[in-house]
Amino acid sequence: MKRGIIITLVVVATLVGIWLVLNNNKKNNDAKTAIVSEGSGAVSVRVASVEKKAVDLDFSANGTFIPGTEINFLSENAGRVTRIMVDEGDRVRKGQVLAIIDAEILNTDRETAEAALQNAIRDEARYSSSFSTGGVTQQQLDQARLAVKNARLRLQSASRRVSDANIKAPINGIVNKRFIEVGAFVTAQGTQLFELVDVSKLKLKVNVNENQVANLNVGDAVQIKSNVFPADSFTGKITFIAAKADNTLNFPIEIEVANSQSNKLKAGMYGTAIFKFPNQAPTITIPRGSFINSVSSNQIFVLENGNKAAVRKVVTGRIIGDQVEVLDGVKEGETVIVSGQINLVNGSPVTVIK
């Protein structure tokens, strides 16, 4: 019984304590509200002066170098590799023999095709002679001529396969990887042979945003710096600008870079593209934070009479970093509100925070 009374008293005391705390907080809030109501009720804001500034469009972007040309090619004939002429790291020329495949079967096919062609030519000669005396019809003669044509095509194909037994480099470059060994059997259109890369020209792939891409054109010269060789400067040329942004809303750009004679730059290295533009005429800009909600709203608050916020409609131009170009709507020397807009409406009294 006593235990129940004690619990009841504790609960009552707790409730009374909570009520006292809440009542005290209410009094404090009422006091603060009274002070505000007795004051001006002005909203504290930060401001910035509208100025005409020279626009700097220069920017840089980081990316990775990739080979100007990279080829992974497969075997065109089946056979056993009898000789390999190059190794990884070797520099090769277009048309240079890299490896040789056993051509015994291929030579047999070519000899068979050549014999078939000679036989078809003799048959055509006999049919032509007989046709002149009426011994065969025009259709039979046409079939003999068609047989010669088909036999010649088969010989041409067989000769091409024999020639392809000598695996030749399709480009100038460096053997980056070799996938075959002497004695290995390769299949037609199925076995990877070599990976060749041409690093005499590299491509630097970078991404730029929508405001930056608007100032770029294919063919523009770009200064290139390498993280590995900071003292050296390279020259590049824009060769590709994506017509569509990627998933990050950036635009992929490719810049062709002429490598040095010693091929100092390597594919896979990091590089920096430095985009420089002519000096721009001074223009009116305001901070990006001046806009109500976002730049696309084209609405800002300007400070009037030193203590009042007024909504102003503006015409925007380029977004340059944290500044926005304004083509119409504000004049140099006016003051725009850059923070506190969430508490403002047209005509709200404000207090400028120094």
Buried (B, 14 or more C-beta within 10 A) or exposed (E): EEEEEEEEEEEEEEEEEEEEEEEEEEEEEEEEEEEEEEEEEBBEBBBBEBBEBEBEBEBEBEBBBBBBBBBEBBBBBBBEBBEBBBEEEEEBEEEBEBBBBBBEBBBEBBEEBBEBBEEBBEBBEEBEEBBEEEEBEEEEBEBBBEBBEEBBEBBEEBBEBBBBBBBBBBBBBBBBEBBBEEEBEBEEEEBBBBBBBBBBBBBBBBBBBEEBBEEBEEEBEBBBBBEEBEEEEBEBBBBEBBEEBEEEEBBBBBBBBBBEEEEBBBBEBEBBBBBEEEEBEEBBBBBBBBBBEEBEEBBBBBBBEEEBBBBBEBEBBBBBEEBBBBEEBBEEEBBBBBBBBEEBEEEBEBBBEE
